[in-house]
Amino acid sequence: MKVRAWSTSANLGPGFDVMGIALKAFKDVVEVELGGGGPDALVTRVNGPYSSSVPIGRDNVAAFAAKAALMMAEQKLTAKIKLWKGVPPRRGLGSSGASSAAVVKAINLILGDVLSEEEMIKAAAEGERAAAGHPHPDNVAPSLLGGLVIIGERIVKIEPSVKFVLAIPWIDIPDRKTEAMRSILPRKVGMGDFVANSAALAMLVLGMTTGDLEIAGKGMSSSMVDKLRSKMIPGFKEVKEAALRAGALGSSISGAGPSMLFLCDECEPALAAIRRAYISIGIPASVMVVEPAEGAAGER
Ligand code: HSE
């Protein structure tokens, strides 16, 4: 069974750990075979443009997610996984989430749709626990379901008609970057920050659901977590200012960074301004216009 899952951008600013959107920018493709023994899972082969950045065997995040899916489905089987790695790792684009989402979807399809959406998200999040030390669901959920997904007591999905500029700086990033970017966040937050972040998240959701992109952009740009993390993102201030001056409606760090996401109506001027900003600060970057993607699905 061959399945692909798209890259994602988690948080969209104020939606830390509760919101993410699937983006048609990069994809991972897995081919999964189930055999006897287990529950067990291993990646037997990795190829594709980013194959050298991820391990094979039982240490690949996809193996953790696959094993969790088999355990959840109470299947004593072994998953052998071939992975085509197309989502660049450590850029804040849900790379580990895409591998995890794709294997869990593949296993669920082979087993005849035995897992609910909630169970698939929970199993795939085990891949994130292995990658980042915490089973945050806001990359795997949109990678599995597509569109913009909110993860709370229930999983809510919307399909906003939006476009973004995605900017990916090619700077050196340490291993376990997400874990490091989570470790700088406080355990407790003040009431003032909580209220401001709540207002921003409400505006973001309202704007996305009603199609009022100015309101959505205002909400997206105001985030307690981005404020703390932005100091660690090279070029954050310069690039954000250039994008907003060129008509971008909102901006956020993509996941734990260093990529950034800009909501736009007319995207070309913002794209050009972001490119120029990265050039002027001397950081090589890929900058592209992206749209929301559909969920993980079979691939020929
Ligand atoms: N919500 C997670 C974080 C996403 O920001 O740490 C990581 O991709």
Boltz pocket constraint, residues with backbone or C-beta under 6 A from the ligand:
constraints:
  - pocket:
      binder: B
      contacts: [[A, 10], [A, 11], [A, 15], [A, 16], [A, 17], [A, 18], [A, 92], [A, 94], [A, 136], [A, 138], [A, 139], [A, 178], [A, 181], [A, 182], [A, 254], [A, 255], [A, 256]]
      max_distance: 6.0
